[in-house]
Amino acid sequence: MFDFLLNEEGIRIRDEARDLVKWVPRQMIIDMDQDKIRFPKAFLQEAGRRNLMGCRYPRQWGGRDLDWVTTCAVMEEIGTLGYIFACTFGVGAELVCDAIILHGTDEQKEKYVKPLLKGEIFAAECLTEPRGGSDFFGTTTIAEDKGDHFIINGQKRFIVGAEGADYFLVYARTDPDAKPRESLTCLIVDRGPGVETTYLYGLMGCRGGGAGRLVFKDVKVPKENVVGRINGAYDVFNTMMIPERLGTAAMTIGSARPAVDVATGYTTRRKAFGTTINNFEGVSFQVAEAAMLLDASRSIIYTTARAVDTGQDARRIRRMVSESKKFVTESCQKAANNAMQVMGGIGYTTIFPIERIVRDLRLASIWTGSNEIMSLIIANEWYREYFMKKGQNVRDYEADAEEADAPDEKIYE
C-alpha cells in the first residue's frame, strides 16, 4: 500500500477496511469458492454496518465525503479477501449507487442508496446480454412505454448478484427507431413478479457471487425509476465507466497481493541444495518482478485516481482509466503466476491459496470491458490527442534527426 498518498483520514479508513478483512471467517472464503455460499450477504451487511461502502459519496446519502484515492485504497484492501468479495462489494456500492448518486433523484437516493450503503439491501448491474457484452448499443432488452410505467422484456447474463440482489440497474431499449446513443434508458428494477434468475453459472473462479442469467417477463417499472432521463442511458453509462474500470483495477491489486506475500514467505522457508530458495536468482528475481508489477500498478492507479479527483479533462481520464484497467489486470495476473511458479507443484494445490487467486484473477482482464476494448479506447484517445497537439506551440521532434530533410526519403504512399 502507498501509505504516503493518503491523508490521516485516508489512513484511518484504510485501517478500518483492514479490520473488516480480519473479521471475515476463513470458512466464508472457502464456502464461497465452493459455491456453498451463493451470495455474501453477511459480508456486505458487516461492511455496511462499518460504513465502508460508497465512502466517496456525500454523508447525506450514507457515504463519507472521501475521494477516489481513498476509495482505491479501500478497494485494494477488500480485494485481499478474494476477487469475488471486492466484486460484490463494488458492484452495488461503487457501480449501481454511483449511477443513482450522479443521475438519480433524491427520492431514488433515499430509497435505494442509503439502505444499500447500510448493508440492508443489495443491488446488481445488468448490462451484458446473451448476444453481446462489449456492444452496449446492441441491447435487445425492450422497455415499452405505457404512460406512467414501462413494461420490460428481455434477458441479461453474467450478472454478479443475480442471486441475492434486491434490485437491478437495467439498460433497456426504449426507442428502437432512434440513433444508438438516444435509444436506451437506465431503469431501477425491483426484484418481484416477472424477474427470474433462471441460471447460475459454474465459474472457473470468483465463485460465491451469485453470477447468473436474469429474465424479465412483462415486468412493470414505474417512470419514477428512470435513472437520469428517458433515452439518456448513454450519459449514465459514460460516467459509470470510471468506477467500473478504475475500481476493478484497484481491487485487482489487492487480490494479487496475498499471492505475492504467500510466495515470498514460502521462498524464505523452503530449502533446496542446502539453502532457502530465495537465495536462487531464478526464484528471487521472479518475486522481485511480482513486487515491481504491484508497485507499478499502484502508481498508475493512484495517479489516475488523483486525475479524477482534480477534475481533469474527461477524454484524458477516459484514456487513463482504460490504461489503468488493462495494465493493472495484466500485471497482477503475471504477478500471481510468478508466485505460483516459484512455489512449484505445491502452489498448484489447495494447500495454499495461490491456485484460487490465479483462477479468480483470470476474470480481471475480461469483465467490465475486455482489455481489447481498453486498447481500442486507448488508441482512439491517444491519436485524438496527437492530432490536437499538431500546430500547437510544441517542438517538432521529427526534425531533430541529422538528415531529417533528406530528399525523397520520407515516403508515405
C-alpha positions in Angstrom: 0.0 0.0 0.0 1.2 3.5 -0.8 0.5 5.0 2.6 2.3 8.2 1.7 -0.5 9.1 -0.8 -3.2 9.0 2.0 -4.1 11.7 4.4 -4.9 11.0 8.1 -8.5 10.2 7.3 -7.5 8.0 4.4 -5.1 6.0 6.6 -7.9 5.7 9.2 -10.4 4.3 6.8 -7.8 2.1 5.2 -7.2 0.6 8.6 -11.0 0.2 9.1 -11.0 -1.8 5.8 -8.2 -4.0 7.2 -10.2 -4.6 10.3 -13.2 -5.8 8.2 -10.8 -8.1 6.3 -9.6 -9.6 9.6 -13.3 -10.1 10.6 -14.2 -12.3 7.7 -14.2 -16.0 8.8 -11.8 -18.3 6.9 -14.7 -20.7 6.3 -16.6 -18.0 4.5 -13.8 -17.7 1.9 -13.7 -21.5 1.5 -17.5 -21.8 1.3 -17.8 -19.1 -1.4 -15.1 -20.8 -3.5 -17.1 -24.0 -3.2 -20.4 -22.2 -4.0 -21.9 -23.2 -0.7 -22.5 -19.5 -0.2 -24.2 -18.2 -3.3 -24.1 -14.5 -2.3 -22.1 -13.0 0.6 -24.9 -11.1 2.4 -23.3 -11.4 5.8 -20.1 -9.8 4.5 -21.9 -6.9 2.8 -24.1 -6.4 5.9 -21.0 -6.1 8.0 -19.3 -3.8 5.6 -22.4 -1.6 5.7 -22.6 -1.7 9.5 -19.0 -0.4 9.5 -19.9 2.4 6.9 -17.2 1.2 4.5 -19.3 1.1 1.3 -19.5 4.0 -1.0 -17.2 6.1 1.1 -16.7 8.8 -1.6 -20.4 9.7 -1.7 -21.9 12.5 0.3 -22.7 11.8 4.0 -26.3 12.8 3.3 -26.7 9.5 1.4 -24.6 7.3 3.6 -21.1 8.0 2.3 -18.2 9.7 4.0 -17.3 12.5 1.5 -13.9 11.0 0.7 -12.0 11.0 -2.6 -11.1 8.5 -5.3 -7.6 8.0 -3.9 -9.0 6.8 -0.6 -11.6 4.7 -2.4 -8.9 2.9 -4.3 -7.1 2.2 -1.0 -10.3 0.7 0.4 -10.9 -1.4 -2.7 -7.4 -2.7 -2.6 -7.8 -3.9 1.0 -11.2 -5.5 0.3 -9.6 -7.3 -2.7 -7.1 -9.1 -0.4 -10.0 -11.3 0.8 -10.5 -12.6 -2.8 -11.6 -11.1 -6.0 -15.3 -12.0 -5.6 -15.5 -10.2 -2.3 -14.4 -7.0 -4.0 -16.7 -7.7 -6.9 -19.8 -7.9 -4.8 -18.6 -5.0 -2.6 -18.1 -2.8 -5.6 -21.0 -3.8 -7.9 -23.6 -2.4 -5.6 -21.9 0.3 -3.7 -19.5 1.6 -6.4 -21.4 1.0 -9.6 -25.2 0.9 -9.1 -25.1 3.6 -6.3 -22.7 5.7 -8.4 -25.3 5.9 -11.2 -28.1 6.9 -8.8 -25.9 9.4 -7.0 -24.8 11.1 -10.2 -28.0 10.9 -12.2 -30.9 9.9 -9.9 -33.4 11.8 -7.9 -33.3 12.5 -4.2 -36.2 10.0 -3.8 -34.2 7.3 -5.5 -31.1 8.0 -3.3 -33.2 7.8 -0.2 -34.9 4.6 -1.3 -32.0 2.7 -2.9 -28.7 4.2 -2.0 -28.9 4.8 1.8 -30.2 1.3 2.7 -27.6 -0.3 0.4 -24.7 1.5 1.9 -26.0 0.4 5.3 -26.0 -3.2 4.1 -29.7 -3.6 4.4 -30.4 -4.3 0.7 -28.3 -5.4 -2.2 -28.1 -4.4 -5.9 -26.7 -5.6 -9.2 -25.9 -4.0 -12.6 -27.5 -5.6 -15.7 -25.6 -4.8 -18.9 -24.3 -7.9 -20.6 -26.8 -9.9 -22.7 -26.7 -13.4 -24.3 -25.9 -11.8 -27.7 -23.2 -9.5 -26.6 -21.3 -7.8 -23.8 -19.0 -5.1 -25.2 -21.7 -3.9 -27.7 -23.5 -1.6 -25.3 -25.8 -0.3 -28.0 -26.7 -3.8 -29.2 -29.0 -4.2 -26.2 -32.1 -6.2 -27.1 -34.0 -5.9 -23.8 -37.0 -3.8 -24.5 -38.8 -1.4 -22.2 -42.2 -0.4 -23.7 -43.6 2.9 -22.6 -47.1 2.5 -21.1 -47.7 6.1 -20.0 -46.8 6.2 -16.3 -44.7 3.0 -16.4 -42.6 0.7 -18.7 -43.0 -3.0 -19.4 -39.7 -4.7 -19.7 -38.9 -7.9 -21.6 -35.5 -9.4 -22.2 -32.5 -11.2 -20.7 -29.2 -10.2 -19.0 -26.4 -12.7 -18.2 -23.2 -13.0 -16.3 -24.8 -10.7 -13.7 -22.9 -10.7 -10.4 -25.7 -10.7 -7.8 -28.4 -12.2 -10.0 -28.8 -14.5 -7.0 -29.0 -12.2 -4.0 -29.7 -8.7 -5.2 -32.9 -6.9 -4.2 -32.9 -4.5 -7.2 -31.2 -4.2 -10.5 -29.8 -1.3 -12.7 -31.1 -2.3 -16.1 -30.3 -0.8 -19.5 -33.1 -1.3 -21.9 -34.1 -0.1 -25.4 -37.0 2.5 -25.2 -36.8 4.0 -28.7 -35.9 1.4 -31.3 -36.1 4.0 -34.1 -33.7 6.5 -32.6 -29.9 6.8 -33.1 -28.0 4.3 -30.8 -27.0 7.0 -28.3 -30.5 8.1 -27.9 -32.3 4.8 -27.8 -31.6 3.4 -24.4 -32.9 4.1 -20.9 -31.4 3.2 -17.5 -34.0 1.8 -15.0 -34.1 0.6 -11.5 -35.9 -2.7 -11.4 -37.0 -4.2 -8.1 -36.9 -8.0 -7.7 -40.5 -9.0 -8.0 -43.1 -10.5 -10.4 -41.6 -11.3 -13.8 -37.9 -11.0 -12.6 -36.5 -14.5 -12.7 -33.0 -15.8 -12.0 -33.1 -18.7 -14.4 -29.5 -20.0 -14.4 -26.4 -19.8 -12.1 -23.1 -20.2 -13.8 -20.4 -22.7 -12.8 -17.4 -20.5 -12.8 -13.7 -21.2 -13.0 -13.1 -18.7 -10.2 -14.8 -15.8 -8.5 -17.4 -18.2 -7.1 -20.0 -17.3 -4.5 -21.2 -14.0 -6.1 -24.4 -15.4 -7.4 -23.5 -14.8 -11.0 -26.4 -15.8 -13.2 -28.8 -15.1 -16.0 -31.8 -12.8 -15.4 -35.0 -13.0 -17.4 -37.5 -10.1 -17.4 -41.0 -11.1 -18.4 -43.6 -8.3 -18.6 -42.0 -6.5 -15.6 -43.8 -3.3 -14.7 -41.4 -0.5 -13.8 -42.8 2.9 -12.7 -41.5 6.1 -14.5 -40.0 7.4 -11.2 -37.5 4.5 -11.5 -35.8 6.0 -14.6 -32.2 7.0 -13.7 -31.4 10.2 -15.5 -33.7 10.9 -18.4 -35.7 8.7 -20.8 -33.5 7.6 -23.7 -30.5 9.0 -21.8 -28.8 5.8 -20.7 -25.6 6.7 -22.6 -24.9 9.5 -20.2 -25.2 7.1 -17.2 -23.1 4.5 -18.9 -20.3 7.1 -19.7 -19.9 8.1 -16.1 -20.1 4.6 -14.8 -17.0 3.6 -16.7 -14.9 5.3 -14.2 -16.0 3.4 -11.1 -16.4 0.2 -13.1 -12.9 0.1 -14.5 -10.9 2.1 -12.0 -12.5 0.2 -9.1 -11.8 -3.1 -10.9 -8.2 -2.2 -11.3 -7.7 -1.1 -7.7 -9.3 -4.3 -6.3 -7.1 -6.4 -8.6 -4.0 -5.2 -6.9 -5.4 -6.3 -3.6 -6.4 -9.7 -4.9 -2.9 -10.4 -6.3 -1.1 -9.1 -3.1 -1.7 -12.2 -1.0 -0.3 -14.5 -3.7 3.0 -12.5 -3.7 3.0 -12.4 0.1 2.5 -16.1 0.4 5.1 -16.9 -2.2 7.6 -14.5 -0.5 7.2 -16.3 2.8 7.4 -19.7 1.2 10.6 -19.0 -0.6 12.3 -17.9 2.7 11.4 -21.3 4.3 11.6 -23.8 1.5 15.1 -25.3 1.1 16.9 -26.9 -1.8 20.5 -27.7 -2.3 21.3 -26.8 1.3 19.8 -23.2 1.3 16.4 -21.5 1.2 15.3 -21.0 -2.4 15.1 -17.2 -2.1 18.9 -17.3 -2.4 18.5 -18.5 -6.0 18.2 -15.8 -8.6 15.7 -17.8 -10.6 13.4 -17.6 -7.7 14.1 -14.2 -6.1 14.0 -12.4 -9.5 10.5 -13.7 -10.1 9.4 -12.5 -6.7 11.1 -9.1 -7.4 9.3 -8.8 -10.7 6.0 -9.5 -9.0 6.6 -6.9 -6.4 7.6 -4.4 -9.1 4.4 -5.1 -11.0 2.3 -4.5 -8.0 4.0 -1.2 -7.3 3.8 -0.1 -10.9 0.1 -1.0 -10.8 -0.4 1.2 -7.7 1.4 4.0 -9.4 -0.9 4.1 -12.4 -4.0 3.5 -10.2 -3.3 6.3 -7.8 -2.2 8.7 -10.5 -5.4 8.1 -12.3 -7.5 8.4 -9.1 -5.9 11.8 -8.5 -6.7 12.9 -12.0 -10.3 12.0 -11.5 -10.4 13.8 -8.1 -8.9 17.0 -9.6 -11.4 17.1 -12.5 -9.1 16.6 -15.4 -10.3 16.6 -19.0 -12.9 13.8 -19.3 -11.4 12.4 -22.5 -8.0 12.2 -20.9 -9.5 10.5 -17.9 -11.2 8.0 -20.2 -7.8 7.1 -21.6 -6.1 6.9 -18.2 -8.8 4.7 -16.7 -8.6 2.3 -19.7 -4.8 2.2 -19.4 -5.1 1.5 -15.7 -7.6 -1.3 -16.2 -5.5 -3.0 -18.9 -2.1 -2.5 -17.3 -3.1 -3.5 -13.8 -5.2 -6.5 -14.6 -2.5 -8.0 -16.8 0.3 -7.1 -14.4 -1.4 -8.6 -11.5 -2.2 -11.8 -13.4 1.6 -12.0 -14.2 2.5 -11.4 -10.5 0.2 -14.2 -9.3 1.6 -16.5 -12.0 5.1 -15.7 -10.8 4.0 -16.6 -7.2 2.7 -19.9 -8.3 5.8 -20.6 -10.4 8.3 -20.1 -7.6 6.3 -22.4 -5.3 6.3 -25.2 -7.8 3.8 -28.1 -7.5 2.6 -27.2 -4.1 1.3 -23.8 -5.4 -1.0 -25.8 -7.8 -2.7 -27.5 -4.9 -5.3 -26.3 -2.4 -2.7 -26.5 0.4 -2.0 -22.8 -0.4 -4.5 -20.2 -1.7 -2.4 -19.4 -4.8 -4.4 -21.6 -7.2 -7.7 -19.9 -6.1 -6.1 -16.5 -6.6 -4.8 -17.4 -10.1 -8.3 -18.7 -11.0 -10.0 -15.6 -9.7 -7.7 -13.1 -11.3 -8.4 -14.6 -14.8 -11.7 -12.7 -14.8 -10.0 -9.3 -14.3 -9.0 -8.8 -17.9 -12.4 -9.9 -19.2 -15.1 -8.2 -17.2 -16.1 -4.5 -17.0 -14.9 -4.1 -20.6 -12.4 -6.6 -22.0 -8.8 -5.5 -22.3 -9.2 -5.5 -26.1 -11.8 -2.8 -25.6 -9.4 -0.9 -23.3 -6.8 -1.0 -26.1 -9.4 0.3 -28.6 -10.2 3.3 -26.3 -6.6 4.0 -25.5 -5.7 4.0 -29.2 -8.6 6.3 -30.2 -7.9 8.8 -27.4 -4.2 8.8 -27.9 -4.5 9.5 -31.7 -7.1 12.2 -30.9 -4.7 13.9 -28.5 -1.9 13.6 -31.1 -3.8 15.4 -33.8 -5.0 18.0 -31.3 -1.3 18.8 -30.5 -0.4 19.4 -34.1 0.1 23.1 -34.8 0.4 23.9 -31.1 3.4 25.5 -29.6 5.5 22.3 -29.2 8.8 21.2 -30.6 8.9 19.4 -33.9 10.8 16.3 -32.7 10.8 14.7 -36.1 13.1 17.5 -37.3 15.8 16.6 -34.7 17.4 13.9 -37.0 20.7 14.7 -38.8 19.2 14.0 -42.2 15.6 15.0 -41.4 15.4 16.9 -44.7 16.9 14.2 -46.9 15.1 14.5 -50.3 12.9 11.6 -51.5 13.4 9.5 -48.3 10.2 10.2 -46.4 7.7 8.3 -48.5 4.3 7.6 -47.1 2.3 6.2 -50.0 
